[in-house]
Amino acid sequence: MTNASPLRPRIGVPVRLSSSDDPDARVGEANQLFVFIVDLLREAGAEPVLLTPESELETELAALDGVLLPGGGDLDPRLYGQEPIDALYDVNPEQDRLDFDVARATLDAGLPLLGICRGHQLLNVLYGGTLVQDMVPSTVVHSGLDPEDTTAGVWAWHDVVLAEGSRVAALYGSTAGTTVKIASGHHQAVATVGRGLAVTAIADDGTIEALEDPSRWVASVQWHPEASQLPDGERLLPFAGFVEECRKATQARSGRVQ
């Protein structure tokens, strides 16, 4: 039971720092996806809070109920002990610093944390894992795309099975595990899984599609649930699930849940 009015959780999202004017079209696409994520959080009942390099994270996080790490350019491979290769794009040290600082501070604060695409890869690196710098081919699931299908956009579409009882399955409204159609658009992937993380979804080509920390509410997905080609209800569902997790976590911390 709760004696409080329904909570509108405040969810932090680190901003994207690269300009959409970059000649690499992927930068502008990532920035548009960032806007979609912020809009979906708001539609799901949250108050998005944009985190910048100037944010006082300790102060900001004290007033937040959760954090979402969005997609974007590639991480600097030196962060996981490798030298960069030519296939990388939009490696931005300032973005790496911001996202890692936000992620570490979120873990320290014990807040729910969800990573999407780059955020999925960043969490794996934060936990001590490594990445495949460039998948060759980019991913086997892409080979099934019909080149004449203009509705696919920039995505490869395929199904992935979510593990029973996983946090990501719960975001999609299931405790028994479920199969979801996902929008896949990445050239990197998890290689070595970080210590303490559990794999909760794997694509047919072996790509690790979802991770979670069983000891706290930390989860991540390689795909893009915010893709605009998805039906509105399917797009909103995992964001609404995360907003509810943030709401419940805050109510529990404040002692309002009896």
N, C-alpha and C positions, 0 to 999 in steps of 0.2 A: 504494500500500500504506500501511497505517497500523499503528503499533505500539501505539496507544492503544485503550482500550476505547471502545465506541460513545459518542459525546458526546450529552448531553442539553442542547441549546442553551438559553441563557437569553435570552428575548425580552422586551424592554421594551414596555409598552403604557401610554400616558398615560391616567390615570383620567378619567372623566366627572365634572364638577363640579356640574352642575345637578341639582336634586332631582327624583326621580320623583313627588313630590307636586305638581309644577307642574300647573296646570289644563290646560295644553296636553298632550294625551295623547301627542303625538309625543316629548316628552322622556322619558317613562317607557318608550316603545317603544325609543328609542335606548339607554337604559340597559340594557334587557333584552338587546339585541343585543350590547352590550359584554360582558355575562356570557357569552353564547354564544361570542364570539370567544375569551375567556380559556379557557373550557372546551375548545374545539376545539384551541387551541394545546397545551394540556396533553395532550389525547387523542392528538395527533399526535406527542408525544414531547418537547415543549419544557417548560421551566420558565418560566411567565409571571412577569414582574417588573413590578409596578405602579409607575408613575412619577407623582409628585405635585408640586405647586408647591414643596414643601419638599425635594424630592430634590436632592442635589448631583450635577448631571448629569454633570460631568466624571468624578467618581468612579464613579457608577452605570454610565455607558456603558463605562468601562474594563473592567467585569466582564460586559458583555453581548455577545451574538453576533448580535443583530439587533433591529429595532424595527418594530412594527406601529402605524400610525395608524388608529384606528377611526372610525366614523361619529358623528354627533351633530348639534347645531344649526348654524345658518348662521354663516359667517364675517362679521366686520364688513367691509362693502364698502370702508371707508376704507383697508383694507389693500391694496386693488388700485385705489385712486384714484377711487372712486365714492361718491356719497352714498346712504345707506340709503333703501329704499322700504318701504312699509307691509307688504308681503307677507313680510317676514323673520320668522323665529322663533328663539327661544332664542339670541340673540346675547349671548355671554358673554366680555367682555374677558379675564378671568382664564383661561378655557379657551383662547382664542386665544393668549395669551402662553405657556401651558404647551405647547401643541401645536407652535407655531412654534419655541420654544426646543429642544424635543426633536428636531424635524426637523432644525434647523440643526446641533445637536450630533451627530446621527447621521451627517449628511453629512460633517462635519469628521472624525469618527472612522473614516469609510470602512466603516461597517457596512451590511449589507443592510437595505433599508427598503421596506415595503409599505404602501400607503394604500388604505383602503376608504371609499367614498362621500365623506364630509367629508374624509377623509384624502387622497383623490384630488384633490379641489378645493384643499385646502390646499397640496399639493405643487405644483400648477400655479401657484398664487399665489406660492409661495416662489421658483419659477423665473422669476417676472416676468409670469405670465399673468393673465388676467382671467376673471370668471365672468358668466354670465347670472343675474341676481338672482332672476328668477321666470319660468319657462317658461310661455308661453301658447299653447295649453293646456299643462298641466304637462308632458306629453310625449305625442307622437302615439301612441306604443306603448300608452298606457293606453286608448285608444279601442277597442282590440280586446278588452277584458275583458268577459266575460259577467257582468252584475250579479247573476245568480243563482248564480254559482260560489262557494260558500262555502269552498272549499279554497284560494282565492287569497290569503286573508288581506288584509294591507294592500298587497300587491304587484301590480304589473303583470308578467306573465311574457312573455318574448320571447326569441328566439335572437339570438346575436351571434357573428360570425366573428372568431376571434383570428388575428392576422397570423402567417404562417409564421416560425418562428425567434424569436418574441417571448418575453420573460420570462414573461408571463402564460400563454401557450400551454404553456410548460415546466411551470408550476405545475399545469396540468391534465394533465400527462404526455405532451405531444406536442411534437415539434420541427417537424412539418410544418404546424402550424396546425390549428385545430379549431373546431367550432361547439358552443357551450354554451348551455343554457337558463339565463337569469338572472332573479333577483328584483330588479325595479327599483322604487325608491320614493324619488323625489327631485323637488324643484321647482326646483332649480338645476342648472347644468351648466357645463362649460368653454366659454368664449367664445374668447378669444385664447389659443393654446397658449404655455406658457412657453418661454423660450429654452433650447435644448439638449434638449428633450423630444421624443420621437417618438410619434405616435399609432399604436396597435397594435390598436384595435378601434373600430368606429363602428356605431351602431344604424341601422336603416332610416330613422329620422326625422332622422338627421344628428347625434345626440348622440354626443359623444366618450366612449367607454366605457372605454378603457384607454390609459395613457401609460407611457412608460419613458424612462430616461436610458441611452442606449446605451453611455456611458462608464463606468458603474458599476452595481451591482445596486440599482437604484431602480425601482420599478414601482407602478402604482396602477390600481384598477378603480372605476367609478362604481356598480356593482351591489353586492348583499349576498350573498356566497357563504355566509354563516352563517345564512341564512334557514331557519327550522325546518321549513318545508314541503318542503324538498329531501330526497331520500333520503339516509340517513346517509353512504353512501359518497361521494356527490357533494359533500356539505357538507365532509367531511374532506379531500378530495383536494387543493384548493389550499393548505390550511393545512399539510398534510403536505409538500407541495412546497416551501413557504416554510421550514419547519423544516429540511428537507434542505439548502436553499441556505445557511441560516445555519450549519449544521453544516459544510458543505464550505468556506465562507469562513473559518471559525475554524480549521479544520484547515490550510488553506493558509497563513494568517497565522502559525500556530505552527510551520510547517515539518514537520508530520506527514505531509503528502502528498508522496510521492516520485514 
